[in-house]
Amino acid sequence: MTETTRRRLNAGLAASLLAAPALAQGGFPNRPVTIVVPFAPGGSTDVLTRLLAERMTEVLGKPVQVENRPGGNTIIGAEYAARAEPDGHTVLMAAGTTLTINPLIYRRLAYKPEDFTPITLASTFPFAVIARKDGPADIAALVAAAKARPGRITYGTNGPTTLTNMAMLMVLDRLGLQMQDVTYRGDAAQLNDFLAGTLDLLVVAGSTALPVYRNDQGRILGWTSAQRVASTPDVPAFAETWPGLVAESWFGLLAPARTPAAAVERLNAAAVQALQDPKVRERLTSDGQFPKGSTPEAFAQFMASETERWRPILGKLDVPQN
């Protein structure tokens, strides 16, 4: 996110203040609120959103429903939300891919970061590198095995421009290793091959990694976070040995640009309250996420910093432009 984009986001927040009195008179919300999820049902984004929707329904006094619009590396759902009526009744649960990575790798993107008004940062999360039970016992053993068989060990991701692949590319670059990327259409397909013994490593978020770990179907070698994940205190973060080796994504709520400030403020308050609920925090933590909850302004600054952090990384990793 460039300085120009940051200024546009902040200008959009300021402009929305002008519409606050009119909205307050009409009352918000005055009908169900829809949260668009740009992923298929059942994944970590969907689980988080449904948790928030249930709690936000109680806070707002109106139904908060979830609508899944998967496809196109989150582009389909994001474009739909960006074009929705800017009245606060349709919002987007974006991921790091949506507004950090896609604007950097797609020359002709159907939406722009300034098409959205930030509401709140919901959570951040790392990725796990998982080996089969008959594979390397720890990171050191993985390094030794990979150096003994350069380019032979396979790992699964959801595509070359996804954050899971970029996270693994960062790991390989920092550790000086070569492995073979195998692309899958979703976590379920690569998990099937992993459990069948035809894929050496998984690179997935906690919602997929932790059931494998807890069912003793694989061994988490490390997390791409700055610190250890609370639900696996015995598993190291790569950054403990390789400082700065951090590849995390995020989830956050955004409304279409020009959404009135009163609606943004009400949605922010409801979402932050939901994220403070002990049951919600416990579930997110158990899924390997770090629950957040921020002001719209802080979320805008976070997105800007994430864009600037990933821009040189993508250049170094030679991620393809589309």
ZIPERA-V825755 format. One record per backbone hydrogen bond with DSSP energy under -1.0 kcal/mol. CO is the residue of the C=O (numbers start at 1). NH is the residue of the N-H. Records with the same first field share a line. If there is no record, write none. Layout:
CO->NH + NH
//
This chain:
2->6
3->7
4->8
5->9
6->10
7->11
8->12
9->13
10->14
11->15
12->16
14->17
15->18
16->19 + 261
17->20
19->23
20->24
21->25
22->26
23->27
33->65
34->91
35->67
36->93
37->69
40->43
43->47
44->48
45->49
46->50
47->51
48->52
49->53
50->54
51->55
52->56
53->57
54->58
55->59
56->60
57->61
63->33
65->35
67->37
71->76
72->75
74->78
75->79
76->80
77->81
78->82
79->83
81->84
85->87
89->34
91->36
92->254
94->252
95->99
96->100 + 101
97->102
101->104 + 105
102->106
105->322
112->115
113->116
115->257
117->255
120->253
121->293
122->292
123->251
124->290
125->249
127->224
128->204
129->221 + 222
130->202
131->219
132->135
138->142
139->143
140->144
141->145
142->146
143->147
144->148
145->149
149->152
153->180
154->201
155->182
157->184
159->162
162->166
163->167
164->168
165->169
166->170
167->171
168->172
169->173
170->174
171->175
172->177
178->151
180->155
182->157
184->186
186->190
187->191
188->192
189->193
190->194
191->195
192->196
193->198
194->197
201->156
202->130
204->128
205->208 + 209
206->210
209->213
210->214
211->215
212->217
213->216
219->131
222->129
223->238
224->247
229->232
232->235
236->223
237->240
238->241 + 242
242->245
244->246
249->125
250->96
251->122 + 123
252->94
253->119 + 120
254->92
255->117
256->259
260->264
261->265
262->266
263->267
264->268
265->269
266->270
267->271
268->272
269->273
270->274
271->275
272->276
274->277
277->281
278->282
279->283
280->284
281->285
282->286
283->287
284->289
285->288
290->124
295->299
296->300
297->301
298->302
299->303
300->304
301->305
302->306
303->307
304->308
305->309
306->310
307->311
310->314
311->315
312->316
313->317
314->319
//
